[in-house]
Amino acid sequence: MKAALEQNVALASHLNELESRLSHLRSTTQAQLLSAHQLERQWKQKQSDMDRALAPFSPSSLYQRLNQGVQEQEMVCRALEESFLDGDGATVSEREGAEWVKRYRDAKRLYYSRQERKERWDEGRVGGWR
């Protein structure tokens, strides 16, 4: 009987040791879980910051800017044409005329370049965007 009692006391002390070890492991695991949740929240915040920073370079945003650029350049060309046609009848020097022609050609060149890029995009000839 004494041996059983000693064995029972030994098992009880072993159980107490296991209980304290288990309690320590639980608290460590809880701390690691909280740390993992905090890191996950930080990652989600960084990911949303990155998405916001890269939004102007998304395909839809780039296409929208290209389309807007085509429209703006077309309006610039029209304004130049109207400024030429709405002249008040005054004669212009050859130099002024040459400057206007140069500005108009540059504006038209930019317009056609943007328009060509947009047409390529519309036809699906822009790689990696769709």
BAFI-3210 file (N, C-alpha, C; in Angstrom, 3 decimals, decimal comma, padded with zeros to 6 digits):
// residues 130
n [1|2|3|4|5|6|7|8|9|10|11|12|13|14|15|16|17|18|19|20|21|22|23|24|25|26|27|28|29|30|31|32|33|34|35|36|37|38|39|40|41|42|43|44|45|46|47|48|49|50|51|52|53|54|55|56|57|58|59|60|61|62|63|64|65|66|67|68|69|70|71|72|73|74|75|76|77|78|79|80|81|82|83|84|85|86|87|88|89|90|91|92|93|94|95|96|97|98|99|100|101|102|103|104|105|106|107|108|109|110|111|112|113|114|115|116|117|118|119|120|121|122|123|124|125|126|127|128|129|130]
n.u [000,809|001,956|003,778|002,093|000,966|003,219|003,796|001,525|001,834|004,147|003,207|001,341|002,982|004,410|002,334|001,713|004,046|003,811|001,459|002,254|004,150|002,532|000,850|002,702|003,446|000,976|000,607|002,804|002,141|-000,228|000,789|002,369|000,368|-001,095|000,902|001,190|-001,317|-001,128|001,004|-000,242|-002,250|-000,608|000,584|-001,655|-002,277|000,053|-000,152|-002,516|-001,665|000,309|-001,269|-002,787|-000,729|000,118|-002,084|-002,397|-000,953|-002,195|-003,656|-006,248|-006,286|-004,076|-004,983|-007,166|-005,886|-004,410|-006,466|-007,623|-005,475|-005,352|-007,752|-007,340|-005,135|-006,266|-008,049|-006,214|-005,066|-007,317|-007,785|-005,505|-005,974|-008,328|-007,388|-005,813|-007,677|-009,417|-008,138|-007,734|-007,670|-005,317|-002,113|000,458|003,863|006,395|007,974|006,407|004,323|005,719|006,480|003,975|003,145|005,085|004,511|001,926|002,378|003,968|002,091|000,137|001,628|002,106|-000,531|-001,290|000,506|-000,324|-002,905|-002,380|-001,170|-003,375|-005,111|-003,632|-003,758|-006,531|-006,858|-005,650|-002,924|-001,111|001,101|000,724|-001,260|-003,851]
n.v [-001,178|001,199|001,566|001,971|004,333|006,027|005,868|007,074|009,678|010,400|010,354|012,417|014,642|014,619|015,133|017,734|019,053|018,665|020,089|022,730|023,059|022,760|024,955|027,023|026,559|027,025|029,776|030,816|029,992|031,440|034,047|033,972|033,563|035,953|037,681|036,777|037,493|040,268|040,745|039,902|041,852|044,086|043,356|043,341|046,065|047,157|045,974|047,134|049,797|049,546|048,767|051,094|052,861|051,818|052,030|054,197|053,130|050,948|048,803|049,697|052,341|053,407|053,136|054,819|057,280|057,434|057,588|059,985|061,674|061,539|062,805|065,361|066,248|066,339|068,440|070,507|070,647|071,390|073,897|075,254|075,206|076,724|079,144|079,901|080,119|082,034|084,390|087,903|089,036|090,327|090,542|088,164|087,725|085,990|084,503|084,236|082,737|080,423|079,549|078,994|076,895|074,997|074,559|073,548|071,219|069,766|069,423|067,924|065,654|064,582|064,063|062,098|060,099|059,416|058,601|056,372|054,666|054,243|052,937|050,601|049,509|049,107|047,155|045,076|044,785|045,468|044,247|042,112|043,437|042,584]
n.w [000,000|000,753|-001,291|-003,454|-002,652|-002,669|-005,358|-006,368|-005,302|-006,662|-009,296|-009,090|-008,567|-010,939|-012,721|-011,875|-012,691|-015,460|-015,851|-015,235|-017,254|-019,509|-019,142|-019,465|-022,148|-023,392|-022,846|-024,253|-026,840|-027,184|-027,130|-029,437|-031,338|-031,109|-031,975|-034,596|-035,645|-035,436|-037,212|-039,531|-039,811|-040,184|-042,610|-044,315|-044,264|-045,422|-047,903|-048,875|-048,953|-050,905|-053,098|-053,402|-054,080|-056,498|-058,097|-060,017|-062,107|-063,067|-065,581|-066,431|-065,519|-066,878|-069,512|-069,447|-068,984|-071,363|-073,267|-072,448|-072,960|-075,754|-076,423|-075,284|-076,776|-079,288|-078,903|-078,522|-081,064|-082,552|-081,401|-082,254|-085,013|-085,137|-084,148|-086,250|-088,299|-087,299|-087,514|-087,461|-089,928|-090,229|-091,605|-091,337|-090,463|-092,318|-090,669|-088,328|-089,391|-090,116|-087,585|-086,486|-088,145|-087,493|-084,753|-085,062|-086,587|-084,764|-082,697|-084,042|-084,701|-082,173|-081,482|-083,435|-082,724|-080,096|-080,735|-082,337|-080,440|-078,784|-080,578|-081,036|-078,480|-078,262|-080,196|-079,004|-079,173|-077,280|-075,096|-072,228|-070,752|-070,746]
ca.u [000,000|002,844|004,362|001,053|000,839|004,391|003,629|000,469|002,433|005,076|002,379|000,744|004,013|004,691|001,202|001,886|005,090|003,214|000,481|002,961|004,745|001,438|000,425|003,723|003,318|-000,257|000,826|003,719|001,363|-001,148|001,582|002,737|-000,847|-001,353|001,938|000,857|-002,451|-000,624|001,764|-001,205|-002,854|000,411|000,738|-002,816|-002,130|001,100|-000,673|-003,462|-000,838|000,937|-002,321|-003,097|000,407|000,229|-003,348|-002,263|-000,248|-002,985|-004,025|-007,428|-005,906|-003,213|-005,824|-007,966|-004,994|-004,100|-007,672|-007,736|-004,400|-005,757|-008,797|-006,742|-004,295|-007,180|-008,547|-005,107|-004,969|-008,470|-007,576|-004,528|-006,646|-009,254|-006,616|-005,367|-008,838|-010,054|-007,266|-008,521|-007,379|-003,997|-001,102|001,500|005,167|006,754|008,526|005,278|003,638|006,549|006,385|002,657|003,160|005,910|003,718|000,805|002,926|004,350|000,864|-000,488|002,486|001,805|-001,903|-001,281|001,243|-001,224|-004,019|-001,849|-001,030|-004,718|-005,609|-002,925|-004,329|-007,887|-006,754|-005,021|-001,511|-000,277|001,339|000,726|-002,252|-005,187]
ca.v [000,000|002,344|001,708|002,567|005,717|006,742|005,972|008,068|010,990|010,674|010,700|013,729|015,671|014,636|015,846|019,165|019,549|018,725|021,178|024,011|023,110|022,997|026,342|027,852|026,383|027,711|031,228|031,083|029,840|032,581|035,226|033,824|033,759|037,400|038,271|036,435|038,334|041,625|040,754|039,800|043,179|044,953|042,969|043,825|047,507|047,411|045,569|048,162|050,959|049,237|048,818|052,515|053,499|051,306|052,237|055,005|052,379|049,779|048,879|050,538|053,732|053,816|053,275|056,035|058,425|057,486|058,079|061,406|062,363|061,661|063,836|066,666|066,659|066,697|069,791|071,436|070,816|072,195|075,280|075,848|075,437|077,853|080,384|080,259|080,525|083,200|085,553|089,126|089,602|090,944|089,708|087,715|087,624|084,625|083,851|083,858|081,646|079,218|079,096|078,385|075,605|074,079|074,191|072,711|069,895|069,076|069,036|066,849|064,486|064,023|063,535|060,842|059,121|058,950|057,896|055,068|053,861|053,854|051,932|049,348|048,981|048,636|045,937|044,030|044,651|045,915|043,009|042,016|044,266|041,982]
ca.w [000,000|000,810|-002,614|-004,293|-002,208|-003,166|-006,799|-006,568|-005,026|-007,759|-010,454|-008,843|-008,764|-012,381|-013,321|-011,564|-013,589|-016,805|-015,863|-015,332|-018,583|-020,436|-018,957|-020,095|-023,589|-023,803|-022,854|-025,362|-028,070|-027,252|-027,503|-030,848|-032,124|-031,140|-032,825|-035,979|-036,036|-035,615|-038,464|-040,624|-039,977|-040,776|-044,004|-045,057|-044,387|-046,415|-049,205|-049,343|-049,313|-052,186|-054,126|-053,635|-054,753|-057,864|-058,819|-061,243|-063,135|-063,445|-067,001|-066,677|-065,300|-067,993|-070,702|-069,259|-069,203|-072,787|-073,934|-072,103|-073,675|-077,155|-076,490|-074,996|-077,898|-080,371|-078,608|-078,768|-082,520|-082,981|-080,962|-083,167|-086,301|-084,982|-084,011|-087,589|-089,111|-086,700|-087,606|-087,682|-091,247|-090,229|-092,237|-090,411|-091,116|-092,733|-089,478|-087,474|-090,092|-089,992|-086,197|-086,295|-088,849|-086,693|-083,572|-085,498|-086,956|-083,523|-082,001|-084,825|-084,558|-080,862|-081,551|-084,177|-081,926|-079,035|-081,358|-082,749|-079,217|-078,344|-081,521|-080,730|-077,237|-078,572|-080,990|-078,193|-079,527|-076,161|-074,367|-070,777|-070,066|-070,726]
c.u [000,862|003,465|003,350|000,882|002,002|004,292|002,582|001,001|003,381|004,298|001,752|001,762|004,381|003,578|001,284|002,947|004,545|002,214|001,175|003,615|003,683|000,950|001,415|003,621|002,065|-000,042|001,784|002,977|000,403|-000,411|001,981|001,531|-001,195|-000,350|001,643|-000,313|-002,009|000,172|000,831|-001,886|-001,866|000,587|-000,432|-002,746|-001,087|000,615|-001,663|-002,714|-000,185|-000,094|-002,698|-001,973|000,509|-001,025|-003,192|-001,591|-000,970|-003,390|-005,225|-007,102|-005,016|-004,022|-006,646|-007,110|-004,624|-005,277|-007,850|-006,664|-004,725|-006,772|-008,223|-005,906|-005,148|-007,736|-007,465|-004,975|-006,123|-008,298|-006,564|-005,158|-007,568|-008,517|-006,112|-006,528|-009,506|-009,168|-008,072|-008,176|-006,018|-003,018|-000,042|002,797|005,438|007,269|007,408|004,513|004,399|006,496|005,050|002,605|003,956|005,146|002,583|001,284|003,317|003,119|000,189|000,314|002,202|000,409|-001,924|-000,541|000,355|-002,385|-003,579|-001,684|-002,388|-005,297|-004,934|-003,500|-005,708|-007,859|-006,104|-003,556|-000,575|-000,113|001,253|-000,342|-003,605|-005,132]
c.v [001,256|002,599|002,379|004,029|006,558|006,934|007,032|009,484|011,376|011,075|012,082|014,832|015,770|015,374|017,343|019,790|019,694|019,862|022,530|024,164|023,408|024,436|027,301|027,763|027,075|029,220|031,620|031,018|031,009|033,846|035,154|034,028|035,243|038,112|037,989|037,278|039,776|041,736|040,667|041,147|044,147|044,640|043,486|045,333|047,852|047,044|046,603|049,448|050,756|049,318|050,256|053,196|053,058|051,533|053,112|054,263|051,091|049,915|049,785|052,016|054,244|054,021|054,557|057,274|058,570|058,050|059,573|062,220|062,556|062,785|065,232|067,157|067,031|068,099|070,839|071,698|071,661|073,663|075,974|076,141|076,646|079,170|080,853|080,806|081,794|084,434|086,784|089,806|090,254|089,977|089,353|087,590|086,156|083,823|083,378|082,698|080,339|078,655|078,410|077,002|074,584|073,611|073,248|071,307|069,106|068,582|067,874|065,558|063,794|063,404|062,185|059,741|058,550|058,141|056,495|054,147|053,362|052,790|050,592|048,706|048,388|047,328|044,799|043,802|045,194|044,703|043,161|042,783|043,595|040,563]
c.w [000,000|-000,558|-003,559|-003,945|-002,730|-004,686|-007,134|-006,350|-006,159|-009,021|-010,298|-009,054|-010,248|-013,123|-013,057|-012,468|-015,009|-016,920|-015,995|-016,709|-019,646|-020,351|-019,630|-021,620|-024,119|-023,877|-023,988|-026,702|-028,256|-027,686|-028,975|-031,757|-032,228|-032,035|-034,299|-036,475|-036,288|-036,915|-039,675|-040,887|-040,612|-042,259|-044,837|-045,259|-045,445|-047,810|-049,747|-049,707|-050,681|-053,314|-054,452|-054,407|-056,213|-058,702|-060,062|-062,392|-063,515|-064,907|-067,262|-066,509|-066,437|-069,269|-070,613|-069,511|-070,674|-073,569|-073,684|-072,839|-075,143|-077,302|-076,258|-076,178|-079,099|-080,154|-078,832|-080,262|-083,050|-082,604|-081,864|-084,521|-086,220|-084,831|-085,374|-088,421|-088,585|-086,730|-088,000|-089,007|-091,318|-090,884|-091,201|-091,177|-091,461|-091,540|-088,551|-088,085|-089,959|-088,569|-085,933|-086,942|-088,047|-085,443|-083,946|-085,871|-085,719|-082,771|-082,720|-084,701|-083,222|-080,839|-082,263|-083,419|-080,822|-079,614|-081,796|-081,544|-078,743|-079,267|-081,296|-079,479|-077,502|-079,356|-080,209|-078,528|-078,461|-075,251|-072,865|-070,055|-069,956|-070,281]
res [m|k|a|a|l|e|q|n|v|a|l|a|s|h|l|n|e|l|e|s|r|l|s|h|l|r|s|t|t|q|a|q|l|l|s|a|h|q|l|e|r|q|w|k|q|k|q|s|d|m|d|r|a|l|a|p|f|s|p|s|s|l|y|q|r|l|n|q|g|v|q|e|q|e|m|v|c|r|a|l|e|e|s|f|l|d|g|d|g|a|t|v|s|e|r|e|g|a|e|w|v|k|r|y|r|d|a|k|r|l|y|y|s|r|q|e|r|k|e|r|w|d|e|g|r|v|g|g|w|r]
***
